[in-house]
């Protein structure tokens, strides 16, 4: 089920899994940006104008979801930026202006990352697996369009640390089979989301890049006694280094590989963890 920051809606509809790639084939992009801007988009609409479709099958005011797909893909040509937050805002604003009988819209976009593989800016390969995303909701208020919510994040981190991770001293009872571990290879997945101190600062490019760098830096440098401690340190560092972020939410999965055989702490053979995994969440506010 989809949810709106502006509150309960009796009906909504839209188009999801819309993929679009904007290619700057001349390579003329700002420093630090990629000539391949790829996104997977979900657009949701709500409003009383669409209610007759539900109650009587009257589609007089309905904008076909196929038209929404075409709108997203074609209007991407007119978007000149490189960040997902501004992209979502652009699509929301343009759609609500084009279709004034729509009460509100929510646009979510997840990046489809590519990075260059050689000098010259003509050859690229898929990036990831982590992908930045953004969500913007706008509502109509009289003659104006108001931004209700801006939300950003990075989903799908896959992080591996060969040592410097421990887990011991936890409750032991008749259900406990896990041994104390002083120095394990840690394999974890991580999703991070955040909100902003002010709506306008959300459209200043760079938050996702900074958060990604902080996640990597903290994970590489910090020796921990638990995954909970790892994500706490990441969250604290984000709030310390990025004043524009007001709240950060982190969810980690313990996907530490099963041990086949080890020679002390020097070398080991491992395999993918069994399906049950630990799920660890944290929210920090400024």
RODO-2510 file (C-alpha; in nm, 4 decimals, decimal comma):
residues 286
     n   res          X          Y          Z
     1     x     0,0000     0,0000     0,0000
     2     x     0,1211     0,3488    -0,0842
     3     x     0,0942     0,6332     0,1643
     4     x     0,0842     1,0131     0,1344
     5     x     0,2452     1,2553     0,3789
     6     x    -0,0564     1,4831     0,3328
     7     x    -0,2832     1,2218     0,4914
     8     x    -0,5425     0,9587     0,4081
     9     x    -0,6791     0,9464     0,0537
    10     x    -0,9950     0,7576    -0,0361
    11     x    -0,8562     0,6906    -0,3818
    12     x    -0,5311     0,7202    -0,5701
    13     x    -0,3806     0,5728    -0,8836
    14     x    -0,0752     0,6078    -1,1008
    15     x     0,2016     0,4494    -1,3033
    16     x     0,5035     0,2648    -1,1704
    17     x     0,8223     0,1062    -1,2989
    18     x     0,8632     0,3765    -1,5634
    19     x     1,2234     0,3691    -1,6805
    20     x     1,3901     0,6575    -1,8566
    21     x     1,7477     0,7382    -1,9605
    22     x     1,8647     1,0872    -2,0539
    23     x     2,1977     1,0689    -2,2378
    24     x     2,4261     1,3693    -2,2819
    25     x     2,6010     1,2247    -2,5834
    26     x     2,8340     1,5228    -2,6206
    27     x     2,9714     1,4586    -2,2705
    28     x     2,8952     1,8169    -2,1666
    29     x     2,7926     1,7661    -1,8023
    30     x     2,8935     1,9452    -1,4812
    31     x     3,1911     1,8084    -1,2900
    32     x     3,0948     1,5166    -1,0705
    33     x     2,7843     1,4359    -1,2766
    34     x     2,7303     1,1502    -1,5187
    35     x     2,6330     1,1758    -1,8849
    36     x     2,3843     0,8949    -1,8172
    37     x     2,0893     1,0083    -1,6039
    38     x     1,8778     0,6973    -1,5453
    39     x     1,5706     0,6691    -1,3261
    40     x     1,2877     0,4334    -1,2403
    41     x     0,9790     0,6414    -1,1607
    42     x     0,6514     0,5918    -0,9753
    43     x     0,3852     0,8624    -1,0108
    44     x     0,0680     0,8621    -0,8005
    45     x    -0,2281     1,0994    -0,8296
    46     x    -0,5261     1,1714    -0,6073
    47     x    -0,8338     1,3918    -0,6226
    48     x    -1,2132     1,3973    -0,6250
    49     x    -1,2117     1,4311    -1,0042
    50     x    -1,1137     1,0647    -1,0302
    51     x    -1,3810     0,9324    -0,7926
    52     x    -1,6462     0,8648    -1,0633
    53     x    -1,4128     0,6102    -1,2233
    54     x    -1,4365     0,4043    -0,9045
    55     x    -1,8093     0,4462    -0,8413
    56     x    -1,9617     0,4404    -1,1902
    57     x    -1,6821     0,3639    -1,4366
    58     x    -1,7020     0,7183    -1,5749
    59     x    -1,3547     0,7983    -1,7092
    60     x    -1,4321     1,1516    -1,8294
    61     x    -1,1685     1,3134    -1,6047
    62     x    -0,9300     1,0208    -1,5883
    63     x    -0,5759     1,0624    -1,7186
    64     x    -0,4724     0,7221    -1,8523
    65     x    -0,1729     0,5691    -1,6771
    66     x    -0,0200     0,5133    -2,0204
    67     x    -0,0372     0,8899    -2,0737
    68     x     0,1364     0,9356    -1,7394
    69     x     0,4167     0,7067    -1,8580
    70     x     0,4533     0,9091    -2,1784
    71     x     0,4502     1,2337    -1,9798
    72     x     0,7327     1,1161    -1,7525
    73     x     0,9506     0,9942    -2,0361
    74     x     0,9000     1,2880    -2,2715
    75     x     0,9206     1,5627    -2,0088
    76     x     1,2528     1,4230    -1,8843
    77     x     1,4036     1,5895    -2,1918
    78     x     1,3041     1,9262    -2,0415
    79     x     1,4646     1,8518    -1,7049
    80     x     1,8103     2,0073    -1,6989
    81     x     1,9311     1,9003    -1,3540
    82     x     2,1090     1,5913    -1,2277
    83     x     1,9637     1,5249    -0,8804
    84     x     1,6582     1,3089    -0,8138
    85     x     1,4929     1,5505    -0,5704
    86     x     1,4720     1,8303    -0,8267
    87     x     1,3664     1,5777    -1,0905
    88     x     1,0710     1,4606    -0,8801
    89     x     0,9756     1,8197    -0,8054
    90     x     0,9928     1,9075    -1,1754
    91     x     0,7608     1,6213    -1,2738
    92     x     0,5138     1,6953    -0,9915
    93     x     0,4939     2,0660    -1,0696
    94     x     0,4673     2,0150    -1,4459
    95     x     0,1971     1,7482    -1,4138
    96     x    -0,0201     1,9434    -1,1700
    97     x     0,0117     2,2520    -1,3905
    98     x    -0,0820     2,0529    -1,7006
    99     x    -0,3810     1,8816    -1,5338
   100     x    -0,5397     2,1362    -1,2954
   101     x    -0,8200     1,8984    -1,1909
   102     x    -0,5592     1,6824    -1,0109
   103     x    -0,5586     1,7622    -0,6380
   104     x    -0,2107     1,6296    -0,5667
   105     x     0,0710     1,4108    -0,6890
   106     x     0,3553     1,2094    -0,5454
   107     x     0,6587     1,1221    -0,7572
   108     x     0,9256     0,8759    -0,6467
   109     x     1,2409     0,8117    -0,8473
   110     x     1,5165     0,5569    -0,7963
   111     x     1,8425     0,6060    -0,9816
   112     x     1,9629     0,3569    -1,2381
   113     x     2,3341     0,4199    -1,1885
   114     x     2,6041     0,4116    -1,4535
   115     x     2,9694     0,5074    -1,4317
   116     x     3,2376     0,5647    -1,6917
   117     x     3,4768     0,2814    -1,7765
   118     x     3,7347     0,4761    -1,9783
   119     x     3,8600     0,8236    -2,0606
   120     x     3,6555     1,0243    -2,3055
   121     x     3,3106     0,9884    -2,1517
   122     x     3,1641     0,7604    -2,4191
   123     x     3,1727     0,4200    -2,2464
   124     x     2,9764     0,3286    -1,9346
   125     x     2,8845     0,0276    -1,7217
   126     x     2,6066    -0,0223    -1,4640
   127     x     2,6869     0,0968    -1,1124
   128     x     2,5470    -0,0037    -0,7789
   129     x     2,4172    -0,2177    -0,6235
   130     x     2,3140     0,0695    -0,3949
   131     x     2,0788     0,3189    -0,5543
   132     x     1,9768     0,6660    -0,4446
   133     x     1,6089     0,7540    -0,4437
   134     x     1,3899     1,0564    -0,3785
   135     x     1,0203     1,1198    -0,3203
   136     x     0,8352     1,4491    -0,3544
   137     x     0,4674     1,5099    -0,2827
   138     x     0,2870     1,8262    -0,3923
   139     x    -0,0719     1,9355    -0,3283
   140     x    -0,2906     2,2024    -0,4784
   141     x    -0,3903     2,4840    -0,2430
   142     x    -0,6131     2,7321    -0,4229
   143     x    -0,4043     2,8754    -0,7045
   144     x    -0,0731     2,7579    -0,5623
   145     x     0,1120     2,4275    -0,5526
   146     x     0,2663     2,3406    -0,2178
   147     x     0,5412     2,0894    -0,1462
   148     x     0,4148     1,8583     0,1263
   149     x     0,7102     1,6231     0,1601
   150     x     1,0623     1,5676     0,0354
   151     x     1,2275     1,2394     0,1294
   152     x     1,5600     1,0988     0,0135
   153     x     1,7673     0,7905     0,0690
   154     x     1,9975     0,5201    -0,0577
   155     x     1,8806     0,1603    -0,0730
   156     x     2,0760    -0,1565    -0,1310
   157     x     2,4185    -0,1056     0,0273
   158     x     2,6149    -0,4325     0,0310
   159     x     2,9060    -0,3984     0,2730
   160     x     3,1796    -0,6472     0,3571
   161     x     3,4450    -0,6036     0,6257
   162     x     3,7102    -0,8765     0,6583
   163     x     3,7731    -0,8168     1,0292
   164     x     3,7276    -0,5735     1,3144
   165     x     3,3692    -0,6769     1,3880
   166     x     3,2699    -0,8546     1,7098
   167     x     2,9497    -0,9825     1,8672
   168     x     2,9575    -1,1230     2,2203
   169     x     2,8193    -1,0736     2,5700
   170     x     2,4529    -1,1100     2,4668
   171     x     2,1831    -1,2951     2,6665
   172     x     2,2475    -1,6673     2,7002
   173     x     1,9693    -1,9125     2,7809
   174     x     1,8228    -2,2409     2,6572
   175     x     1,7532    -2,0860     2,3146
   176     x     2,1094    -1,9656     2,2549
   177     x     2,3346    -2,1557     2,0147
   178     x     2,5417    -1,8683     1,8717
   179     x     2,8990    -1,8557     2,0058
   180     x     3,0739    -1,5388     2,1163
   181     x     3,2568    -1,3911     1,8173
   182     x     3,5534    -1,1587     1,8662
   183     x     3,6686    -1,0980     1,5080
   184     x     3,4296    -1,1933     1,2278
   185     x     3,4056    -1,1136     0,8579
   186     x     3,0962    -0,8924     0,8571
   187     x     2,8614    -0,8892     0,5588
   188     x     2,5633    -0,6540     0,5975
   189     x     2,3005    -0,4874     0,3846
   190     x     2,1876    -0,1346     0,4585
   191     x     1,9081     0,1032     0,3571
   192     x     1,9222     0,4691     0,4612
   193     x     1,6512     0,7355     0,4372
   194     x     1,6453     1,0955     0,5530
   195     x     1,4384     1,4134     0,5705
   196     x     1,5486     1,7751     0,5683
   197     x     1,5595     2,0724     0,8030
   198     x     1,4017     2,2866     0,5299
   199     x     1,2260     2,1931     0,2073
   200     x     1,4395     2,4125    -0,0173
   201     x     1,7711     2,2688     0,1029
   202     x     1,6534     1,9306    -0,0269
   203     x     1,7065     2,0581    -0,3808
   204     x     2,0699     2,1502    -0,3285
   205     x     2,2622     1,8745    -0,5046
   206     x     2,5000     1,6590    -0,3085
   207     x     2,3256     1,5004    -0,0049
   208     x     2,3173     1,1471    -0,1489
   209     x     2,6818     1,1660    -0,2560
   210     x     2,7842     1,2829     0,0903
   211     x     2,5796     1,0162     0,2696
   212     x     2,7209     0,7427     0,0468
   213     x     3,0747     0,8558     0,1257
   214     x     3,0026     0,8677     0,5013
   215     x     2,8560     0,5152     0,4993
   216     x     3,1674     0,3821     0,3263
   217     x     3,4099     0,5774     0,5452
   218     x     3,2522     0,4762     0,8771
   219     x     3,2121     0,1126     0,7771
   220     x     3,5759     0,0933     0,6653
   221     x     3,7259     0,2655     0,9703
   222     x     3,5075     0,1684     1,2656
   223     x     3,5710    -0,1497     1,4649
   224     x     3,2405    -0,2482     1,6202
   225     x     3,0854    -0,4699     1,8838
   226     x     2,7564    -0,5012     1,6939
   227     x     2,5853    -0,3977     1,3734
   228     x     2,3694    -0,1705     1,5875
   229     x     2,6835     0,0190     1,6840
   230     x     2,7857     0,0480     1,3187
   231     x     2,4593     0,2082     1,2086
   232     x     2,4541     0,4360     1,5145
   233     x     2,7977     0,5671     1,4241
   234     x     2,6884     0,6180     1,0623
   235     x     2,3748     0,8052     1,1689
   236     x     2,5622     1,0298     1,4110
   237     x     2,8230     1,1100     1,1497
   238     x     2,5590     1,2026     0,8908
   239     x     2,3856     1,4433     1,1302
   240     x     2,7207     1,5909     1,2306
   241     x     2,8533     1,6416     0,8781
   242     x     2,5349     1,7359     0,6884
   243     x     2,3412     2,0161     0,8654
   244     x     2,0646     2,0031     0,6005
   245     x     1,9475     1,6606     0,7257
   246     x     1,7072     1,6710     1,0211
   247     x     1,6341     1,2993     1,0629
   248     x     1,7974     0,9819     0,9402
   249     x     1,6453     0,6332     0,9422
   250     x     1,8650     0,3278     0,8959
   251     x     1,7771    -0,0397     0,8551
   252     x     2,0475    -0,3038     0,8359
   253     x     2,0291    -0,6753     0,7625
   254     x     2,2866    -0,9108     0,9110
   255     x     2,3864    -1,1200     0,6107
   256     x     2,7142    -1,2464     0,7550
   257     x     2,8325    -1,5471     0,5572
   258     x     2,8347    -1,8954     0,7058
   259     x     3,1803    -2,0323     0,7827
   260     x     3,2977    -2,3454     0,6020
   261     x     3,6550    -2,3593     0,7337
   262     x     3,9012    -2,1083     0,8792
   263     x     4,2716    -2,0956     0,9541
   264     x     4,2592    -1,8668     1,2545
   265     x     4,2075    -1,5047     1,1467
   266     x     4,4305    -1,5408     0,8403
   267     x     4,2145    -1,7060     0,5766
   268     x     3,8743    -1,8718     0,5527
   269     x     3,6177    -2,0211     0,3199
   270     x     3,2586    -1,8978     0,3482
   271     x     2,9216    -1,9332     0,1785
   272     x     2,6049    -1,7255     0,1616
   273     x     2,4128    -1,7041     0,4857
   274     x     2,1006    -1,9115     0,5374
   275     x     1,7688    -1,7327     0,4686
   276     x     1,6878    -1,6164     0,8259
   277     x     1,8569    -1,2825     0,8850
   278     x     1,8760    -1,0220     1,1594
   279     x     1,6934    -0,6950     1,0933
   280     x     1,8171    -0,3890     1,2843
   281     x     1,6600    -0,0435     1,2729
   282     x     1,7520     0,3005     1,4042
   283     x     1,6119     0,6538     1,3773
   284     x     1,8056     0,9619     1,4860
   285     x     1,6842     1,3207     1,4951
   286     x     1,8801     1,6409     1,5218
***
